[in-house]
C-alpha cells in the first residue's frame, strides 16, 4: 500500500479489542501513530513505514515486536513488558526513551535484534550494566553497529570482575559491522555462548589473543575481507563446527600453533566439522599432524586458489584413532598433495577430490607400500570421486578397501592401472580415459556392479560396445550380469552396440549419448528387463527409433515403457 497516508478515524476509544497480531508493511507515506489501545495485541510487525510513529508503552500483552524502518519509537518511563520475548529494532530515525530506561523493561526478552539505530546506540551507551538487565537474553543480533558490540564486550569484563555477570547469551550474530576490526576481548567472558556468526564485517582482521569463549560450539564467518586468521594460538577446545566462507585475505586457520604438550593437543579439541570455501589467499590450514583434531568428522574445502597443503606433516598412526568420515576438496588448483597416512583414517567413508589441477599424487588408501604399515586400510571407505585432476600420475592404491561401493574417476593419462580397484564395487563412473583396454579387463571382476557409466571421448578406437576384438563368448562375459543401469557417452567413432546385451537380464536403464556415428543396436534386441531408454545426441540412431518410415528398430524396443530421444 504505497499510497496509504492516513489512518481511518474511529470514534470509539478502543480499536480492535481482540486483535492479537498486526503487520504494517511497505507503507512509506503512512503518517501519524499506530493505534495505542490494542490491549490484546501479541505480535506487532512494522516494515518500511518511514513516516510512522510507534508508541510501544501501551501494548501490555505484546510478546513479539519487530520494527524495521519507521520515523520514531516511543517508550514511556517505568513501563516493563512482562510478556515480551522477541524484540527487533532497525533503521529507526528517532528513539524517544528516557536515559537509562531502555533495557530495564526488557527482562523477559530472549531474542534482541538492533541494527542501524544511532540514537538507540547512543542511549545504550549511557545505560549502566545493559547485560545485567537483559537477564533472559538468549540470542543477540547486531547489524551495522560496531560501537554497541564494543560496549557489551567491555561491560562483560567489568561485570565479571565484580562477580555479577549473569548473562545467559547463547547465540550472537554480527552483520555488516564495517568498523569492527577485532572481536572484543570481553566476549571471552560470555561463558554461556554456544554459537557465533559474523557476516560482512569488512574490517575484521582477527580474534582476540585471549581466544573465544570456551563454551563456544559453532562459529560461522562469511564475507569478512580483512580477516587474516581464525585463532591466535589454538582452536577453542569445545568448538565443534567452523564455517569460513569468502574471506579473501584469510591465510591460515591458526596463526601461531602451540606444541603438542599444551592444552591444544588433539584429544582436547572437539572440532567435528571444518568448512572453508572461497578463501583465495589460504595457503595452508596450518594444522600440524600432531595437532590435527582427532574428533574431526567432516573436512570440506573448496575454491581456495592458493591452497597448497592440508597439513605440513602426514597423519601419523598412534593409539588415538581419527574420526574423519568425509573429506571433500574442490576447486583448489594449486593443491599439490594430500597428507600421507590417509590409510589410518579407519572411519573415513567418503573421499571427494574435484578440479585440483596441480595434484600429482594421492597417498595409498590401503597401507600398501608403507615401511611399517600398522593399519590394513581405510577400511570404512565407501565412496571415492576423483575428477578433473589432470596432473595426477596414478590412482591411489585401493587394495583391501572391502567396503568401497562407489568409484567415480575422470582420468586422462595413458597406462591407467585398474588392478588395485576392489571387486566389490556396485557403482563405477569413468570419464576421459585414453584407452578403454584396462576397463575391459576390469569389468569381468566386478560381479556386484549395478551402475556403470562410461564417458569415452579420448579413445577413438572404440567402434563397437563391447569391442568386437573379443570372441563372442568373451564379449558376453565383459559386462557384469548384475548391471541395472548403464550409461555410454562420448564415443565419437562408435557405430554399434554389439551382441551380448541380452545376458544383462537385470538391466533397467540404458542411456546412450553423444555418439554421433552410433547407428545400430544388437540384432537380438535389448534386454526384456529394460524399463528406460534414453538416446541423446545420436542422430543416426534417433531416426531408426522414432515412429515413421525410418523407425526400423521400433519392434525391438517396443517393450520398453519409457523411451526419451533428444538431439
VEXDREN-2710 file (C-alpha; in Angstrom, 1 decimal):
% VEXDREN-2710
k/r/px/py/pz
1/UNK/0.0/0.0/0.0
2/UNK/2.5/2.6/-1.2
3/UNK/-0.1/5.5/-1.4
4/UNK/-1.7/5.0/2.0
5/UNK/-1.2/8.2/4.1
6/UNK/-3.7/8.3/7.0
7/UNK/-5.5/6.1/9.4
8/UNK/-9.3/6.0/9.1
9/UNK/-10.8/7.8/12.1
10/UNK/-12.5/5.9/14.9
11/UNK/-14.9/7.5/17.3
12/UNK/-14.5/4.9/20.0
13/UNK/-11.5/4.8/22.3
14/UNK/-10.7/1.2/21.8
15/UNK/-9.9/-0.1/18.3
16/UNK/-9.9/-3.9/17.6
17/UNK/-10.0/-5.0/21.2
18/UNK/-9.4/-8.7/20.3
19/UNK/-6.7/-8.1/17.7
20/UNK/-3.7/-10.3/18.5
21/UNK/-1.4/-9.8/15.5
22/UNK/-0.8/-6.6/13.4
23/UNK/1.6/-6.2/10.5
24/UNK/2.0/-3.0/8.5
25/UNK/4.5/-3.4/5.7
26/UNK/5.7/-1.2/2.8
27/UNK/3.6/1.9/3.5
28/UNK/6.2/4.6/3.1
29/UNK/3.7/7.5/3.2
30/UNK/1.6/6.4/6.1
31/UNK/1.7/9.2/8.8
32/UNK/0.8/9.5/12.4
33/UNK/0.8/6.9/15.1
34/UNK/-0.2/3.3/15.3
35/UNK/-3.4/2.9/17.4
36/UNK/-2.4/2.6/21.0
37/UNK/-5.4/0.9/22.6
38/UNK/-4.7/-2.6/21.3
39/UNK/-4.9/-4.4/24.7
40/UNK/-4.9/-7.9/23.2
41/UNK/-2.0/-7.4/20.8
42/UNK/0.6/-10.1/21.0
43/UNK/2.7/-9.5/17.8
44/UNK/3.4/-6.2/16.1
45/UNK/5.4/-6.0/12.8
46/UNK/6.3/-2.7/11.2
47/UNK/8.3/-2.8/8.0
48/UNK/9.4/0.1/5.8
49/UNK/6.9/2.7/7.1
50/UNK/9.3/5.6/7.3
51/UNK/6.7/8.3/8.4
52/UNK/5.1/6.2/11.1
53/UNK/5.5/6.8/14.9
54/UNK/5.1/3.8/17.2
55/UNK/4.4/4.1/20.9
56/UNK/5.2/0.7/22.4
57/UNK/4.3/1.5/26.0
58/UNK/0.6/0.6/25.8
59/UNK/0.9/-3.0/24.5
60/UNK/0.8/-4.8/27.7
61/UNK/0.3/-8.3/26.1
62/UNK/3.0/-7.9/23.5
63/UNK/5.2/-10.9/23.1
64/UNK/7.0/-10.1/19.8
65/UNK/7.8/-6.7/18.4
66/UNK/9.5/-6.2/15.0
67/UNK/10.2/-2.7/13.7
68/UNK/12.3/-2.1/10.6
69/UNK/12.2/1.3/9.2
70/UNK/9.9/4.0/10.9
71/UNK/10.0/7.6/11.9
72/UNK/10.2/7.1/15.7
73/UNK/9.7/4.7/18.5
74/UNK/8.4/5.9/21.9
75/UNK/8.7/4.2/25.3
76/UNK/7.3/5.7/28.5
77/UNK/9.4/5.7/31.6
78/UNK/8.7/2.9/34.1
79/UNK/7.0/0.5/31.6
80/UNK/8.1/-3.1/31.8
81/UNK/7.0/-5.6/29.2
82/UNK/6.2/-8.7/31.2
83/UNK/5.5/-10.9/28.2
84/UNK/7.9/-9.5/25.6
85/UNK/10.3/-12.2/24.5
86/UNK/11.4/-11.2/21.0
87/UNK/12.3/-7.6/20.0
88/UNK/13.9/-6.3/16.8
89/UNK/14.6/-2.6/16.1
90/UNK/16.4/-1.4/13.0
91/UNK/16.6/1.6/10.7
92/UNK/14.6/3.9/13.1
93/UNK/15.1/7.6/12.6
94/UNK/14.4/8.6/16.2
95/UNK/14.0/6.8/19.6
96/UNK/12.4/8.5/22.5
97/UNK/13.5/6.7/25.6
98/UNK/14.4/8.2/29.0
99/UNK/18.2/7.8/29.5
100/UNK/18.9/4.5/31.1
101/UNK/15.4/3.2/30.7
102/UNK/15.5/1.1/27.5
103/UNK/16.8/-2.2/28.9
104/UNK/15.2/-2.0/32.3
105/UNK/11.8/-3.0/30.9
106/UNK/13.2/-5.9/28.9
107/UNK/14.0/-8.5/31.5
108/UNK/11.9/-11.2/29.7
109/UNK/13.4/-10.6/26.2
110/UNK/15.1/-13.7/24.9
111/UNK/15.9/-12.5/21.4
112/UNK/17.1/-9.0/20.7
113/UNK/18.0/-7.5/17.3
114/UNK/19.4/-4.0/16.9
115/UNK/20.5/-2.5/13.6
116/UNK/21.1/0.9/12.2
117/UNK/19.7/2.9/15.1
118/UNK/22.3/5.6/16.0
119/UNK/20.1/7.3/18.6
120/UNK/19.3/3.9/20.3
121/UNK/23.0/3.1/20.4
122/UNK/23.8/6.4/22.0
123/UNK/21.1/5.8/24.5
124/UNK/22.5/2.4/25.3
125/UNK/26.0/3.8/25.8
126/UNK/24.6/5.9/28.7
127/UNK/23.0/2.9/30.4
128/UNK/24.8/1.0/33.0
129/UNK/25.1/-2.7/33.0
130/UNK/22.9/-3.5/30.0
131/UNK/23.8/-7.2/30.2
132/UNK/22.8/-7.3/33.8
133/UNK/19.3/-6.0/32.9
134/UNK/18.8/-8.4/30.0
135/UNK/18.7/-11.4/32.3
136/UNK/16.7/-13.6/29.9
137/UNK/18.7/-12.8/26.7
138/UNK/19.4/-15.9/24.7
139/UNK/20.1/-14.6/21.2
140/UNK/21.5/-11.2/20.2
141/UNK/21.7/-9.9/16.7
142/UNK/23.7/-6.7/15.9
143/UNK/23.5/-5.2/12.5
144/UNK/25.8/-2.3/11.3
145/UNK/26.7/-1.3/14.9
146/UNK/30.3/-1.9/15.9
147/UNK/30.2/0.5/18.9
148/UNK/27.4/-1.4/20.6
149/UNK/29.4/-4.6/20.4
150/UNK/32.4/-2.9/21.9
151/UNK/30.3/-1.6/24.8
152/UNK/28.9/-5.0/25.5
153/UNK/32.4/-6.6/25.4
154/UNK/33.8/-4.0/27.8
155/UNK/30.8/-4.4/30.1
156/UNK/31.2/-8.2/30.2
157/UNK/34.7/-7.9/31.5
158/UNK/33.7/-5.3/34.2
159/UNK/30.7/-7.4/35.4
160/UNK/33.0/-10.5/35.6
161/UNK/35.4/-8.6/37.8
162/UNK/32.5/-7.6/40.1
163/UNK/31.4/-11.3/40.0
164/UNK/27.9/-10.3/38.9
165/UNK/28.0/-11.3/35.3
166/UNK/24.8/-13.4/34.9
167/UNK/24.4/-13.2/31.1
168/UNK/22.9/-16.3/29.6
169/UNK/23.6/-15.3/26.0
170/UNK/23.9/-18.4/23.8
171/UNK/23.7/-17.0/20.2
172/UNK/25.5/-13.9/18.9
173/UNK/25.1/-12.7/15.3
174/UNK/27.0/-9.8/13.9
175/UNK/26.1/-8.4/10.4
176/UNK/27.8/-5.6/8.4
177/UNK/29.7/-4.0/11.3
178/UNK/32.0/-2.2/8.9
179/UNK/34.3/-0.6/11.5
180/UNK/34.8/-3.7/13.6
181/UNK/38.5/-4.6/13.4
182/UNK/38.7/-7.1/16.2
183/UNK/36.2/-9.0/18.2
184/UNK/36.2/-7.5/21.7
185/UNK/38.2/-9.4/24.3
186/UNK/35.3/-9.1/26.7
187/UNK/33.3/-11.6/24.7
188/UNK/35.6/-14.3/26.1
189/UNK/33.7/-13.9/29.3
190/UNK/30.3/-14.9/27.9
191/UNK/30.6/-18.3/29.3
192/UNK/27.2/-19.5/28.0
193/UNK/27.9/-18.5/24.4
194/UNK/27.5/-21.5/22.1
195/UNK/27.1/-20.0/18.6
196/UNK/28.9/-17.0/16.9
197/UNK/28.0/-15.8/13.4
198/UNK/29.8/-12.9/11.7
199/UNK/28.8/-11.7/8.3
200/UNK/30.1/-8.9/6.1
201/UNK/32.3/-7.3/8.7
202/UNK/34.8/-6.0/6.2
203/UNK/37.4/-4.5/8.6
204/UNK/37.6/-7.5/10.9
205/UNK/41.3/-8.7/11.0
206/UNK/41.5/-11.1/13.9
207/UNK/40.1/-12.5/17.0
208/UNK/41.4/-11.6/20.5
209/UNK/44.6/-13.2/21.7
210/UNK/42.7/-14.5/24.8
211/UNK/40.6/-16.5/22.4
212/UNK/36.9/-17.2/22.2
213/UNK/34.6/-18.4/25.0
214/UNK/35.4/-22.0/26.0
215/UNK/31.7/-22.8/25.7
216/UNK/31.6/-21.9/22.0
217/UNK/30.4/-24.8/19.8
218/UNK/29.7/-23.3/16.4
219/UNK/31.1/-20.3/14.5
220/UNK/30.3/-19.1/11.0
221/UNK/32.3/-16.3/9.3
222/UNK/31.4/-15.0/5.9
223/UNK/32.5/-12.1/3.7
224/UNK/35.0/-10.7/6.1
225/UNK/37.5/-9.5/3.6
226/UNK/40.3/-8.4/6.0
227/UNK/40.3/-11.5/8.3
228/UNK/43.8/-13.0/8.4
229/UNK/43.4/-15.9/10.7
230/UNK/40.7/-17.5/12.8
231/UNK/42.5/-18.1/16.1
232/UNK/45.8/-16.8/17.5
233/UNK/47.1/-19.9/19.2
234/UNK/44.5/-22.7/19.2
235/UNK/41.0/-23.7/18.3
236/UNK/38.7/-23.3/21.2
237/UNK/38.5/-26.8/22.8
238/UNK/34.7/-27.1/22.8
239/UNK/34.2/-25.8/19.3
240/UNK/32.5/-28.4/17.2
241/UNK/31.9/-26.6/13.9
242/UNK/33.7/-23.9/11.9
243/UNK/32.4/-22.4/8.7
244/UNK/34.5/-19.8/6.9
245/UNK/33.4/-18.5/3.5
246/UNK/34.6/-15.9/1.1
247/UNK/37.1/-14.3/3.4
248/UNK/39.6/-13.4/0.7
249/UNK/42.5/-12.4/3.0
250/UNK/42.5/-15.5/5.2
251/UNK/46.0/-17.0/5.3
252/UNK/45.7/-19.7/7.9
253/UNK/43.3/-21.2/10.4
254/UNK/45.7/-20.7/13.4
255/UNK/48.4/-18.0/13.3
256/UNK/50.8/-19.5/15.9
257/UNK/50.3/-23.1/16.9
258/UNK/51.4/-24.3/20.3
259/UNK/53.2/-27.5/20.7
260/UNK/51.5/-30.9/21.4
261/UNK/52.2/-30.6/25.1
262/UNK/49.8/-27.8/25.5
263/UNK/46.1/-27.9/26.1
264/UNK/45.5/-27.7/22.3
265/UNK/46.6/-31.3/21.8
266/UNK/44.3/-33.4/19.6
267/UNK/42.5/-35.1/22.5
268/UNK/41.4/-31.7/23.9
269/UNK/40.0/-30.4/20.6
270/UNK/36.3/-31.2/19.9
271/UNK/36.1/-29.9/16.4
272/UNK/33.9/-32.2/14.2
273/UNK/33.1/-30.1/11.2
274/UNK/35.5/-27.8/9.3
275/UNK/34.3/-26.0/6.2
276/UNK/36.4/-23.4/4.3
277/UNK/35.1/-22.0/1.0
278/UNK/36.1/-19.2/-1.3
279/UNK/39.2/-18.1/0.7
280/UNK/41.5/-17.2/-2.1
281/UNK/44.6/-16.4/0.0
282/UNK/44.6/-19.5/2.1
283/UNK/47.8/-21.5/1.6
284/UNK/47.6/-24.0/4.4
285/UNK/45.3/-25.0/7.3
286/UNK/48.4/-24.8/9.5
287/UNK/47.2/-27.9/11.4
288/UNK/50.4/-29.9/12.1
289/UNK/49.8/-33.6/12.1
290/UNK/50.2/-33.9/15.9
291/UNK/47.6/-31.1/16.3
292/UNK/45.1/-32.3/13.7
293/UNK/41.8/-32.6/15.6
294/UNK/41.1/-36.2/16.2
295/UNK/37.4/-35.6/16.7
296/UNK/37.1/-34.0/13.2
297/UNK/34.4/-35.9/11.2
298/UNK/33.9/-33.7/8.1
299/UNK/36.6/-31.7/6.2
300/UNK/35.1/-29.6/3.4
301/UNK/37.4/-27.2/1.4
302/UNK/36.6/-25.5/-1.9
303/UNK/37.5/-22.6/-4.1
304/UNK/40.8/-21.8/-2.3
305/UNK/43.0/-20.9/-5.2
306/UNK/46.3/-20.6/-3.2
307/UNK/45.9/-23.7/-1.0
308/UNK/49.0/-25.9/-1.3
309/UNK/48.9/-28.0/1.9
310/UNK/46.3/-29.5/4.2
311/UNK/48.9/-30.3/6.9
312/UNK/52.6/-29.8/6.8
313/UNK/53.1/-33.4/8.1
314/UNK/51.5/-36.8/7.5
315/UNK/48.7/-38.3/9.6
316/UNK/50.6/-40.4/12.0
317/UNK/49.1/-43.6/13.3
318/UNK/49.1/-43.9/17.1
319/UNK/46.8/-45.1/19.8
320/UNK/44.3/-42.3/19.2
321/UNK/42.1/-43.0/16.2
322/UNK/40.9/-40.4/13.7
323/UNK/37.2/-39.8/13.4
324/UNK/37.2/-38.3/9.9
325/UNK/34.2/-39.7/7.9
326/UNK/34.1/-37.2/5.0
327/UNK/36.8/-35.3/3.0
328/UNK/35.8/-33.0/0.1
329/UNK/38.4/-30.9/-1.7
330/UNK/37.1/-28.9/-4.7
331/UNK/38.5/-26.2/-7.0
332/UNK/41.9/-25.8/-5.4
333/UNK/44.1/-25.5/-8.5
334/UNK/47.4/-25.2/-6.6
335/UNK/47.0/-28.1/-4.2
336/UNK/49.9/-30.4/-4.9
337/UNK/49.5/-33.3/-2.5
338/UNK/47.3/-34.8/0.2
339/UNK/48.8/-35.7/3.6
340/UNK/50.4/-39.1/3.9
341/UNK/48.7/-41.6/6.2
342/UNK/45.1/-41.5/4.7
343/UNK/45.1/-45.2/5.3
344/UNK/45.0/-44.6/9.0
345/UNK/41.6/-42.9/8.7
346/UNK/39.7/-46.1/9.5
347/UNK/36.4/-44.2/9.9
348/UNK/36.6/-42.4/6.5
349/UNK/33.6/-43.1/4.3
350/UNK/33.7/-40.6/1.5
351/UNK/36.7/-39.0/-0.3
352/UNK/35.9/-36.3/-3.0
353/UNK/38.6/-34.5/-5.0
354/UNK/37.4/-32.3/-7.8
355/UNK/39.2/-29.7/-10.0
356/UNK/42.6/-29.8/-8.4
357/UNK/44.8/-29.3/-11.5
358/UNK/48.2/-29.4/-9.7
359/UNK/47.6/-32.5/-7.7
360/UNK/50.2/-35.1/-8.6
361/UNK/49.6/-38.0/-6.3
362/UNK/47.2/-39.4/-3.7
363/UNK/48.7/-41.4/-0.9
364/UNK/47.9/-45.1/-0.5
365/UNK/44.5/-45.8/1.0
366/UNK/45.3/-49.4/1.8
367/UNK/48.5/-49.1/3.7
368/UNK/50.4/-51.0/1.0
369/UNK/53.9/-49.7/0.4
370/UNK/54.4/-48.1/3.9
371/UNK/57.6/-49.0/5.6
372/UNK/55.8/-50.2/8.7
373/UNK/52.1/-50.5/7.9
374/UNK/50.1/-50.6/11.1
375/UNK/46.6/-50.3/9.5
376/UNK/45.4/-52.6/6.8
377/UNK/43.3/-49.9/5.0
378/UNK/40.9/-47.0/5.3
379/UNK/38.5/-49.9/6.0
380/UNK/35.2/-47.9/6.1
381/UNK/35.7/-46.1/2.8
382/UNK/32.6/-46.5/0.7
383/UNK/32.8/-43.7/-1.9
384/UNK/35.7/-42.2/-3.9
385/UNK/35.3/-39.4/-6.5
386/UNK/38.4/-38.1/-8.4
387/UNK/37.6/-35.7/-11.2
388/UNK/39.4/-33.1/-13.3
389/UNK/42.8/-33.6/-11.7
390/UNK/44.8/-33.6/-15.0
391/UNK/48.3/-33.9/-13.5
392/UNK/47.5/-36.9/-11.3
393/UNK/50.1/-39.5/-12.2
394/UNK/48.3/-42.6/-10.9
395/UNK/45.2/-43.6/-9.0
396/UNK/45.7/-44.2/-5.2
397/UNK/46.2/-47.8/-4.1
398/UNK/42.8/-49.2/-3.2
399/UNK/43.6/-52.8/-2.3
400/UNK/41.8/-54.2/0.6
401/UNK/39.1/-51.5/0.6
402/UNK/36.4/-54.1/1.2
403/UNK/33.7/-51.5/2.0
404/UNK/34.2/-49.5/-1.2
405/UNK/31.0/-49.4/-3.2
406/UNK/31.2/-46.3/-5.4
407/UNK/34.1/-45.1/-7.5
408/UNK/34.0/-42.1/-9.9
409/UNK/37.1/-41.1/-11.8
410/UNK/38.0/-38.7/-14.6
411/UNK/41.4/-39.6/-15.8
412/UNK/43.3/-38.6/-19.0
413/UNK/46.7/-40.2/-18.7
414/UNK/48.0/-43.2/-20.7
415/UNK/48.6/-46.5/-18.9
416/UNK/45.7/-46.3/-16.5
417/UNK/46.1/-49.1/-13.9
418/UNK/42.9/-50.6/-12.6
419/UNK/44.5/-53.6/-10.8
420/UNK/44.0/-52.2/-7.3
421/UNK/40.3/-51.5/-7.7
422/UNK/38.4/-53.8/-5.4
423/UNK/35.9/-56.2/-6.9
424/UNK/33.1/-55.3/-4.5
425/UNK/32.1/-52.1/-6.3
426/UNK/28.4/-51.6/-7.0
427/UNK/28.8/-48.2/-8.9
428/UNK/31.6/-47.2/-11.3
429/UNK/31.8/-44.0/-13.3
430/UNK/34.7/-43.4/-15.7
431/UNK/35.3/-40.4/-17.9
432/UNK/38.0/-39.2/-20.4
433/UNK/40.2/-42.3/-20.4
434/UNK/42.8/-42.5/-23.1
435/UNK/42.4/-46.3/-23.6
436/UNK/39.5/-48.5/-22.7
437/UNK/41.5/-51.7/-22.7
438/UNK/42.2/-51.7/-18.9
439/UNK/38.4/-51.2/-18.5
440/UNK/37.6/-54.3/-20.5
441/UNK/40.0/-56.2/-18.2
442/UNK/38.4/-54.8/-15.1
443/UNK/34.7/-55.2/-15.8
444/UNK/34.6/-59.1/-15.6
445/UNK/35.9/-58.9/-12.0
446/UNK/33.1/-56.5/-10.8
447/UNK/30.5/-59.2/-10.2
448/UNK/28.4/-56.9/-7.9
449/UNK/28.3/-53.9/-10.2
450/UNK/24.9/-52.4/-10.7
451/UNK/25.6/-48.9/-12.0
452/UNK/28.2/-48.3/-14.8
453/UNK/28.8/-45.0/-16.6
454/UNK/31.5/-44.7/-19.3
455/UNK/32.4/-41.5/-21.0
456/UNK/35.0/-42.1/-23.7
457/UNK/35.9/-39.1/-25.7
458/UNK/39.7/-39.8/-25.5
459/UNK/39.6/-43.3/-27.1
460/UNK/38.9/-43.2/-30.9
461/UNK/39.5/-46.9/-31.3
462/UNK/36.2/-47.9/-29.8
463/UNK/33.8/-48.5/-32.8
464/UNK/31.6/-51.0/-31.0
465/UNK/30.4/-51.7/-27.4
466/UNK/31.5/-54.1/-26.2
467/UNK/34.5/-54.2/-28.6
468/UNK/34.4/-56.7/-31.5
469/UNK/38.0/-57.7/-30.9
470/UNK/36.9/-60.3/-28.3
471/UNK/35.4/-63.6/-29.2
472/UNK/31.6/-63.7/-28.8
473/UNK/31.8/-65.8/-25.6
474/UNK/34.3/-63.4/-24.2
475/UNK/32.2/-60.4/-25.2
476/UNK/29.3/-61.8/-23.2
477/UNK/31.5/-62.0/-20.2
478/UNK/32.7/-58.4/-20.4
479/UNK/29.6/-56.7/-18.9
480/UNK/28.6/-57.9/-15.4
481/UNK/25.2/-59.6/-15.4
482/UNK/24.4/-57.6/-12.2
483/UNK/24.1/-54.3/-14.1
484/UNK/20.8/-52.4/-13.6
485/UNK/21.9/-49.0/-15.0
486/UNK/24.3/-48.5/-17.9
487/UNK/25.4/-45.1/-19.5
488/UNK/27.6/-44.9/-22.6
489/UNK/28.6/-41.3/-23.5
490/UNK/31.0/-39.5/-25.8
491/UNK/32.5/-42.2/-28.1
492/UNK/32.9/-40.3/-31.4
493/UNK/33.7/-43.3/-33.6
494/UNK/31.3/-45.9/-32.0
495/UNK/29.0/-47.3/-34.6
496/UNK/27.1/-50.1/-33.0
497/UNK/26.1/-51.9/-29.8
498/UNK/27.5/-55.5/-30.1
499/UNK/25.8/-58.7/-29.2
500/UNK/25.9/-59.6/-25.5
501/UNK/23.3/-57.2/-24.2
502/UNK/20.7/-60.0/-23.8
503/UNK/22.7/-61.5/-20.9
504/UNK/22.0/-58.3/-18.9
505/UNK/18.8/-59.7/-17.5
506/UNK/18.7/-57.1/-14.7
507/UNK/19.3/-54.1/-16.8
508/UNK/16.6/-51.5/-16.2
509/UNK/18.0/-48.2/-17.6
510/UNK/20.2/-47.6/-20.7
511/UNK/21.4/-44.1/-21.7
512/UNK/23.2/-43.6/-25.0
513/UNK/24.5/-40.0/-25.5
514/UNK/26.9/-38.0/-27.8
515/UNK/27.8/-40.9/-30.1
516/UNK/27.2/-39.2/-33.5
517/UNK/28.1/-42.4/-35.5
518/UNK/26.1/-44.9/-33.5
519/UNK/23.6/-46.4/-35.9
520/UNK/22.7/-49.9/-34.8
521/UNK/21.7/-51.9/-31.7
522/UNK/22.1/-55.7/-31.3
523/UNK/20.2/-57.9/-33.8
524/UNK/18.6/-59.8/-30.9
525/UNK/17.4/-56.6/-29.5
526/UNK/17.7/-55.1/-26.0
527/UNK/17.0/-56.9/-22.7
528/UNK/13.4/-57.6/-21.9
529/UNK/14.0/-56.2/-18.4
530/UNK/14.8/-52.7/-19.7
531/UNK/12.3/-50.0/-18.4
532/UNK/14.0/-46.8/-19.6
533/UNK/15.9/-45.9/-22.8
534/UNK/17.5/-42.5/-23.3
535/UNK/19.0/-41.5/-26.6
536/UNK/20.7/-38.1/-26.6
537/UNK/22.8/-36.7/-29.4
538/UNK/22.9/-39.9/-31.5
539/UNK/21.2/-38.6/-34.8
540/UNK/21.6/-41.8/-36.8
541/UNK/20.1/-44.0/-34.1
542/UNK/17.4/-41.4/-33.4
543/UNK/15.9/-41.8/-36.9
544/UNK/15.7/-45.6/-36.5
545/UNK/14.0/-45.5/-33.1
546/UNK/11.3/-42.9/-33.9
547/UNK/7.8/-43.7/-35.3
548/UNK/7.7/-43.3/-39.1
549/UNK/9.1/-44.9/-42.2
550/UNK/12.7/-45.0/-40.8
551/UNK/11.8/-46.4/-37.4
552/UNK/13.1/-49.9/-38.2
553/UNK/14.1/-50.6/-34.6
554/UNK/10.7/-49.9/-33.1
555/UNK/9.8/-53.6/-32.9
556/UNK/13.0/-54.2/-30.9
557/UNK/12.3/-51.5/-28.4
558/UNK/8.5/-51.6/-28.2
559/UNK/8.6/-53.5/-24.8
560/UNK/10.4/-50.5/-23.1
561/UNK/7.8/-48.4/-21.1
562/UNK/9.8/-45.2/-21.1
563/UNK/11.8/-44.0/-24.2
564/UNK/13.2/-40.5/-24.4
565/UNK/15.0/-39.2/-27.5
566/UNK/16.7/-35.8/-27.8
567/UNK/19.0/-34.2/-30.3
END
